[in-house]
Amino acid sequence: MRGPDAADPEMGATDPAPVDVVLIGAGLRGMISYGMSAAAAGIRFVGVVERSPSRRSAFAEVHRIPASARFASVDEWLAAPQVATAVLIATPDDQHFGPAVAALRAGYDVVVEKPMAQSAQECRTMVEVAEDHGRALHVCHVLRYTPFFQAVRHVVQSGRLGRIVTVEHRENVESLHMAHSYVRGAYGRTDRANPMLLAKSCHDMDMLLWILDEPVRSVSSFGSLTHFRRDAVGPEIPDRCSDGCPIQETCIYDAAVNYAPEVTEFRPGIRGLTQLFPLSDPMTLDRDERLAALRTSDFGRCVYRCDNDVVDHQVVAMEMRSGTTVAFTMHGHSHEEGRTMRYDGTRATLRATFTDEPEITVIDHGSREVERIDIGEFELLGHGGGDVGLMRALAASLRGDDGALTSDARSALRSHEVAWAAERSRLTRSVVEPAVS
């Protein structure tokens, strides 16, 4: 990516000037994850494309974007004078493809939220358009930019563990997060989002291929939707939590408790973040307004009476090209959010926990000595520092550092294809070879 020149240190400037970027999609990811990281990363949002007037206005006011650079659609934005050379796309999954292709063809470099799109063909088309037009296309695989996963990759690639024989990787989704995003929320159905492995575990597929630095030869997968379904409760349970549910006082998924608590006190983690999720447009923190919104909002539905169809647990067995075997597990029934990993090599074992209290240890097979890997200061929010890390890499890339952004779309396509292969395996109960890109 190329943007404005960095400040010349000989001219007396201590910090490089911010680089200009346009945001498409001012929802939770655009407004909070990237919007709040922008200034610290050296990025200035100079335009916003958002169809919701209230969100468009809110984002523009925070970032002081003039009325002339506030757009309701991509077409409207592309028809206006260009105000930046790069665009960050943070729209829902089913709205990535069109804006990305249009922006690439118009001459913009693009960073798009994960997953790239809803089909392998759309992803391949995006990559081809970027390459045909000589534009950069990167995916928001933010975990690559965390000190934690960079440390894991460094240890594995250094040879400290010897030859990697087997890997165990678990994505433990906190139960309320599962209910919010993948049952009641926008990612509960495959037809409007993606299979669970892409909607939630796209990061993990990317991490495994990035850390091991080799392709997957074959995959086998099993999983299903076990708990969040109509037959998990009796017929007396109503469609909405506000309709006189007989188990309301004991149900951990009660909408009023989770989205309109009597005491609004932000707490780190998923349970605290639910208080920030918008139930209506514009978002409100007033309890009475939230209770009223829950009577019609999707988030007021009983978790056992939704139209969700994505799995709530899945396992994937992978054989890498070198013969290394990988066992990956995703489930939505954890007491806490986080990822746990184990890399067993011929010389040593690495164990890693990516939670509120992260830890990486290496245990030598001969001496049994335990080494704790320093990962520096951990940032609890923003994917462990990955959100701001991605934004810093984007800024560096726009200043001319072509190696700053590592999550190029071609490599992202490979991990996406592993996820699709696993989903085909789950549905057909067969061993599947991922497509080679």
C-alpha positions as CSV (number, residue, x, y, z in Angstrom):
1,M,0.0,0.0,0.0
2,R,1.1,3.5,-0.7
3,G,-0.1,6.7,0.9
4,P,1.3,10.1,2.0
5,D,5.0,10.2,2.7
6,A,6.1,9.8,6.3
7,A,7.4,12.8,8.1
8,D,11.1,13.5,7.5
9,P,13.0,13.2,10.8
10,E,15.5,15.7,9.6
11,M,12.8,18.3,9.3
12,G,12.2,18.1,13.0
13,A,9.0,16.1,13.1
14,T,8.8,13.6,16.0
15,D,5.7,11.7,14.8
16,P,4.6,10.8,11.3
17,A,1.5,12.5,10.0
18,P,-1.7,10.4,10.2
19,V,-2.7,8.6,7.1
20,D,-6.2,9.0,5.6
21,V,-8.6,6.1,5.3
22,V,-12.3,5.8,4.4
23,L,-14.5,3.5,6.5
24,I,-17.4,1.5,5.0
25,G,-19.7,0.2,7.7
26,A,-20.0,2.1,11.0
27,G,-21.4,-0.7,13.1
28,L,-19.8,-2.3,16.2
29,R,-16.5,-3.2,14.5
30,G,-16.2,0.0,12.6
31,M,-17.3,2.3,15.3
32,I,-15.7,0.7,18.3
33,S,-12.9,-1.8,17.3
34,Y,-11.4,0.3,14.6
35,G,-12.8,3.7,15.2
36,M,-11.5,3.8,18.8
37,S,-8.0,2.5,17.7
38,A,-7.5,4.9,14.8
39,A,-5.9,7.8,16.6
40,A,-3.4,5.7,18.6
41,A,-2.5,3.9,15.4
42,G,-1.9,7.0,13.3
43,I,-4.9,6.7,11.2
44,R,-7.4,9.5,10.4
45,F,-10.8,8.6,9.0
46,V,-11.7,11.2,6.4
47,G,-14.8,9.6,5.0
48,V,-17.6,7.2,6.1
49,V,-20.0,5.1,4.1
50,E,-23.0,3.9,6.2
51,R,-26.6,3.5,5.3
52,S,-27.9,4.1,8.8
53,P,-28.2,7.9,9.2
54,S,-27.7,7.8,13.0
55,R,-24.6,5.6,12.8
56,R,-23.2,7.6,9.9
57,S,-23.7,10.8,11.8
58,A,-22.3,9.4,15.1
59,F,-19.1,8.1,13.4
60,A,-18.7,11.3,11.4
61,E,-19.1,13.5,14.5
62,V,-16.5,11.6,16.5
63,H,-13.9,11.7,13.7
64,R,-14.8,15.2,12.5
65,I,-15.7,14.1,9.0
66,P,-17.3,16.9,7.0
67,A,-20.8,16.5,5.5
68,S,-19.3,16.3,2.0
69,A,-17.5,13.0,3.0
70,R,-20.5,11.3,4.6
71,F,-22.2,8.8,2.2
72,A,-25.2,6.5,2.4
73,S,-24.0,4.1,-0.2
74,V,-20.9,2.9,-2.0
75,D,-22.1,4.3,-5.3
76,E,-22.6,7.7,-3.8
77,W,-19.1,7.6,-2.3
78,L,-17.4,6.5,-5.6
79,A,-19.2,9.3,-7.4
80,A,-17.6,11.9,-5.1
81,P,-14.0,13.3,-5.3
82,Q,-11.4,10.9,-3.8
83,V,-10.3,11.8,-0.3
84,A,-8.1,8.8,0.5
85,T,-6.2,6.0,-1.2
86,A,-7.4,3.2,1.1
87,V,-10.7,1.9,2.5
88,L,-11.5,-0.3,5.5
89,I,-14.6,-2.4,5.1
90,A,-16.4,-3.4,8.3
91,T,-19.9,-4.2,7.0
92,P,-21.7,-7.5,7.8
93,D,-20.4,-10.7,6.0
94,D,-22.9,-10.5,3.2
95,Q,-21.9,-7.0,2.4
96,H,-18.2,-7.4,1.9
97,F,-18.0,-8.6,-1.7
98,G,-19.7,-5.8,-3.6
99,P,-18.0,-2.8,-1.8
100,A,-14.6,-4.5,-1.9
101,V,-14.7,-5.2,-5.7
102,A,-16.1,-1.8,-6.4
103,A,-13.4,-0.1,-4.4
104,L,-10.6,-2.2,-5.9
105,R,-11.8,-1.4,-9.4
106,A,-11.9,2.3,-8.5
107,G,-8.3,2.2,-7.6
108,Y,-8.4,1.9,-3.8
109,D,-6.3,-0.4,-1.6
110,V,-8.7,-2.4,0.6
111,V,-8.7,-3.9,4.1
112,V,-11.8,-6.0,4.6
113,E,-13.3,-7.5,7.8
114,K,-13.1,-11.3,8.1
115,P,-14.4,-13.5,6.6
116,M,-13.8,-12.2,3.2
117,A,-17.1,-13.2,1.6
118,Q,-19.8,-15.8,1.6
119,S,-18.5,-18.2,-1.0
120,A,-15.2,-19.5,-2.3
121,Q,-16.0,-18.0,-5.7
122,E,-16.6,-14.5,-4.3
123,C,-13.3,-14.7,-2.4
124,R,-11.4,-15.8,-5.5
125,T,-12.9,-13.0,-7.5
126,M,-11.9,-10.5,-4.9
127,V,-8.3,-11.7,-5.1
128,E,-8.3,-11.8,-8.9
129,V,-9.7,-8.2,-9.1
130,A,-7.1,-6.9,-6.7
131,E,-4.3,-8.6,-8.6
132,D,-5.6,-7.5,-12.0
133,H,-5.9,-3.9,-10.9
134,G,-2.6,-3.9,-9.0
135,R,-4.2,-3.0,-5.7
136,A,-3.5,-4.3,-2.2
137,L,-6.2,-6.4,-0.6
138,H,-5.9,-7.5,3.1
139,V,-8.2,-9.2,5.6
140,C,-8.7,-8.3,9.2
141,H,-7.1,-11.3,10.7
142,V,-6.3,-9.2,13.7
143,L,-4.9,-12.1,15.8
144,R,-1.8,-12.0,13.6
145,Y,-1.0,-8.6,15.1
146,T,-1.1,-9.6,18.7
147,P,2.1,-10.0,20.7
148,F,0.7,-13.3,22.0
149,F,0.3,-15.1,18.7
150,Q,3.4,-13.5,17.3
151,A,5.3,-15.1,20.2
152,V,3.7,-18.5,19.6
153,R,4.6,-18.3,15.9
154,H,8.2,-17.3,16.7
155,V,8.7,-20.2,19.1
156,V,7.3,-22.7,16.6
157,Q,9.2,-21.4,13.6
158,S,12.5,-21.1,15.6
159,G,12.8,-24.8,15.9
160,R,12.8,-24.7,19.7
161,L,10.2,-27.4,19.8
162,G,11.9,-29.6,17.2
163,R,9.7,-31.0,14.4
164,I,6.0,-30.3,15.2
165,V,4.2,-33.7,15.4
166,T,0.8,-32.8,16.7
167,V,-1.3,-29.7,17.5
168,E,-4.4,-29.2,19.7
169,H,-6.2,-25.9,19.3
170,R,-9.5,-25.0,21.1
171,E,-11.7,-22.0,20.6
172,N,-13.9,-21.8,23.7
173,V,-16.8,-19.5,23.1
174,E,-18.4,-18.1,26.2
175,S,-22.1,-19.3,26.3
176,L,-23.6,-15.8,26.4
177,H,-21.4,-14.8,23.4
178,M,-22.7,-17.8,21.6
179,A,-26.3,-16.9,22.4
180,H,-25.9,-13.3,21.5
181,S,-23.9,-13.4,18.2
182,Y,-24.6,-16.9,16.8
183,V,-28.2,-17.6,18.0
184,R,-30.0,-14.3,18.3
185,G,-27.6,-12.2,16.3
186,A,-26.5,-11.6,12.8
187,Y,-24.3,-14.7,12.6
188,G,-27.0,-17.3,13.6
189,R,-27.8,-18.4,10.0
190,T,-25.5,-19.7,7.4
191,D,-27.5,-18.1,4.5
192,R,-27.1,-14.6,5.8
193,A,-23.6,-14.9,7.2
194,N,-21.3,-18.0,7.0
195,P,-20.8,-21.4,8.6
196,M,-19.6,-21.2,12.1
197,L,-16.0,-22.1,11.2
198,L,-15.9,-19.0,9.1
199,A,-18.1,-16.7,11.1
200,K,-16.3,-17.3,14.4
201,S,-13.3,-19.5,13.8
202,C,-11.9,-17.8,10.7
203,H,-9.2,-16.4,13.0
204,D,-8.2,-19.9,14.2
205,M,-8.0,-21.4,10.7
206,D,-5.7,-18.5,9.8
207,M,-3.6,-18.8,12.9
208,L,-3.0,-22.5,12.4
209,L,-1.8,-22.1,8.8
210,W,0.2,-19.0,9.7
211,I,2.0,-20.5,12.7
212,L,2.8,-23.8,11.0
213,D,3.5,-22.2,7.7
214,E,2.4,-25.1,5.5
215,P,-0.8,-26.1,3.7
216,V,-3.5,-28.6,4.8
217,R,-3.6,-31.8,2.9
218,S,-6.9,-33.2,4.1
219,V,-9.6,-32.6,6.7
220,S,-12.4,-34.5,8.5
221,S,-15.0,-32.8,10.6
222,F,-18.0,-33.5,12.9
223,G,-20.4,-31.1,14.6
224,S,-24.0,-30.1,15.1
225,L,-26.4,-27.7,16.7
226,T,-27.2,-29.5,20.0
227,H,-28.5,-27.0,22.5
228,F,-30.0,-23.8,21.0
229,R,-33.0,-25.5,19.4
230,R,-36.7,-25.8,19.9
231,D,-36.8,-29.3,21.3
232,A,-34.4,-28.3,24.1
233,V,-37.4,-26.9,26.1
234,G,-41.1,-27.6,26.4
235,P,-43.9,-26.1,24.4
236,E,-44.8,-23.8,27.3
237,I,-41.8,-21.6,26.6
238,P,-42.9,-18.5,24.6
239,D,-41.2,-17.0,21.6
240,R,-39.9,-13.9,23.5
241,C,-38.5,-13.5,27.0
242,S,-41.0,-10.7,27.7
243,D,-44.0,-12.9,27.0
244,G,-44.3,-14.4,30.5
245,C,-41.6,-17.2,30.3
246,P,-42.1,-19.6,33.2
247,I,-38.3,-20.2,33.5
248,Q,-37.3,-16.6,33.3
249,E,-35.9,-16.3,36.8
250,T,-33.5,-19.3,36.3
251,C,-32.6,-18.9,32.6
252,I,-29.1,-17.5,32.1
253,Y,-30.1,-16.2,28.7
254,D,-33.0,-14.0,29.8
255,A,-32.9,-10.9,27.6
256,A,-33.8,-8.4,30.3
257,V,-31.0,-9.6,32.6
258,N,-28.4,-9.6,29.8
259,Y,-29.4,-6.5,27.8
260,A,-31.2,-4.3,30.3
261,P,-29.8,-4.9,33.8
262,E,-31.1,-2.9,36.7
263,V,-27.6,-1.7,37.4
264,T,-25.6,-0.7,34.3
265,E,-22.0,-1.2,35.2
266,F,-19.5,-2.0,32.5
267,R,-17.4,-5.0,33.2
268,P,-14.6,-6.3,30.9
269,G,-15.5,-9.4,29.0
270,I,-18.6,-10.6,27.1
271,R,-21.1,-10.1,29.9
272,G,-20.1,-6.5,30.2
273,L,-20.0,-5.9,26.5
274,T,-23.6,-7.0,26.0
275,Q,-24.6,-3.7,27.6
276,L,-23.0,-1.9,24.7
277,F,-24.7,-3.9,21.9
278,P,-27.3,-1.9,20.1
279,L,-30.9,-3.1,20.4
280,S,-32.3,-0.4,18.3
281,D,-31.1,2.5,16.1
282,P,-29.9,4.7,17.6
283,M,-28.4,2.7,20.5
284,T,-29.6,3.7,24.0
285,L,-28.4,2.8,27.5
286,D,-31.7,3.9,29.1
287,R,-33.2,0.8,30.7
288,D,-36.8,1.5,30.0
289,E,-36.0,2.2,26.3
290,R,-34.0,-1.1,26.2
291,L,-36.8,-3.1,27.8
292,A,-39.2,-1.6,25.2
293,A,-36.8,-2.4,22.4
294,L,-36.5,-6.0,23.5
295,R,-40.2,-6.6,22.8
296,T,-39.5,-6.3,19.1
297,S,-35.7,-6.7,18.8
298,D,-34.2,-10.0,17.7
299,F,-32.2,-9.9,20.9
300,G,-35.5,-10.2,22.9
301,R,-36.2,-13.6,21.4
302,C,-36.0,-16.8,23.4
303,V,-32.7,-18.6,22.5
304,Y,-34.7,-21.8,22.0
305,R,-37.2,-20.1,19.6
306,C,-34.8,-18.5,17.1
307,D,-34.2,-19.3,13.4
308,N,-30.5,-20.1,14.0
309,D,-28.9,-23.0,12.2
310,V,-25.2,-22.7,12.7
311,V,-23.5,-25.4,14.9
312,D,-22.8,-24.8,18.5
313,H,-19.9,-27.3,18.6
314,Q,-17.6,-28.7,15.9
315,V,-14.3,-30.6,15.8
316,V,-11.9,-30.7,12.8
317,A,-9.1,-33.1,12.2
318,M,-6.4,-31.9,9.8
319,E,-3.4,-33.5,8.2
320,M,-0.7,-31.0,7.1
321,R,1.5,-31.5,4.1
322,S,4.4,-32.5,6.3
323,G,2.4,-35.1,8.2
324,T,1.7,-33.0,11.3
325,T,-1.8,-33.7,12.6
326,V,-4.0,-30.9,14.0
327,A,-7.1,-31.3,16.2
328,F,-9.3,-28.2,16.3
329,T,-12.4,-27.8,18.5
330,M,-14.9,-24.9,18.6
331,H,-17.8,-24.9,21.0
332,G,-20.2,-22.3,22.4
333,H,-20.6,-23.6,25.9
334,S,-17.6,-22.3,27.8
335,H,-17.6,-20.6,31.2
336,E,-15.2,-18.0,29.8
337,E,-14.1,-16.7,26.4
338,G,-10.7,-17.8,25.2
339,R,-8.4,-20.1,23.2
340,T,-6.2,-22.9,24.5
341,M,-3.4,-24.5,22.5
342,R,-0.7,-27.2,22.6
343,Y,2.1,-27.7,20.1
344,D,4.0,-31.0,20.7
345,G,7.4,-31.2,18.9
346,T,10.2,-33.8,19.0
347,R,12.2,-31.7,21.5
348,A,9.7,-29.6,23.5
349,T,6.0,-28.8,24.1
350,L,4.4,-25.4,23.9
351,R,1.3,-24.7,25.9
352,A,-0.6,-21.5,25.5
353,T,-3.7,-19.9,26.9
354,F,-5.2,-16.8,25.3
355,T,-7.7,-15.6,27.9
356,D,-7.9,-12.6,30.3
357,E,-4.7,-14.0,31.9
358,P,-2.6,-15.2,28.9
359,E,0.3,-17.5,29.3
360,I,2.8,-19.3,27.0
361,T,5.1,-21.9,28.4
362,V,7.6,-24.2,26.7
363,I,8.5,-27.5,28.5
364,D,11.7,-29.2,27.4
365,H,11.3,-33.0,26.9
366,G,14.8,-33.8,28.3
367,S,15.3,-31.5,31.3
368,R,11.6,-30.9,32.0
369,E,12.5,-27.3,32.5
370,V,9.6,-24.9,32.0
371,E,10.2,-21.6,30.2
372,R,7.6,-18.8,30.4
373,I,7.5,-16.8,27.2
374,D,7.4,-13.0,27.7
375,I,4.5,-11.5,25.7
376,G,4.7,-8.0,27.1
377,E,1.8,-6.0,28.3
378,F,-1.5,-7.6,27.5
379,E,-4.5,-5.6,26.3
380,L,-7.7,-7.2,27.4
381,L,-10.0,-5.6,24.9
382,G,-9.7,-5.4,21.2
383,H,-8.6,-9.1,20.6
384,G,-5.6,-8.8,22.9
385,G,-4.2,-5.8,21.1
386,G,-4.9,-7.2,17.7
387,D,-7.4,-4.5,16.6
388,V,-4.9,-1.6,17.2
389,G,-2.1,-3.8,16.0
390,L,-3.9,-4.2,12.6
391,M,-4.5,-0.4,12.4
392,R,-0.9,0.3,13.2
393,A,0.2,-2.1,10.4
394,L,-2.3,-0.5,8.0
395,A,-0.8,3.0,8.8
396,A,2.7,1.7,8.3
397,S,1.7,0.1,5.0
398,L,0.2,3.3,3.8
399,R,3.5,5.0,4.6
400,G,5.4,2.6,2.4
401,D,6.2,-0.4,4.6
402,D,5.0,-3.2,2.3
403,G,5.7,-5.9,4.9
404,A,3.7,-4.3,7.7
405,L,0.4,-6.0,6.7
406,T,0.9,-9.8,6.6
407,S,-2.8,-10.9,6.2
408,D,-3.0,-10.6,2.5
409,A,-6.1,-11.9,0.8
410,R,-4.3,-14.8,-1.1
411,S,-3.2,-16.3,2.2
412,A,-6.6,-15.6,3.8
413,L,-8.2,-17.5,0.9
414,R,-6.2,-20.6,1.8
415,S,-7.5,-20.7,5.4
416,H,-11.1,-19.9,4.2
417,E,-10.9,-22.9,1.9
418,V,-9.9,-25.1,4.8
419,A,-13.0,-24.0,6.7
420,W,-15.2,-24.7,3.7
421,A,-13.6,-28.1,3.2
422,A,-14.3,-28.9,6.9
423,E,-17.9,-27.8,6.5
424,R,-18.3,-30.1,3.4
425,S,-16.7,-32.9,5.4
426,R,-19.2,-32.3,8.3
427,L,-22.2,-32.3,6.0
428,T,-21.1,-35.4,3.9
429,R,-19.3,-37.3,6.7
430,S,-16.2,-37.7,4.4
431,V,-12.5,-36.8,4.2
432,V,-12.1,-33.7,2.1
433,E,-9.0,-32.2,0.4
434,P,-9.1,-28.3,0.5
435,A,-8.8,-26.4,-2.8
436,V,-5.2,-25.2,-3.4
437,S,-5.0,-21.5,-4.2
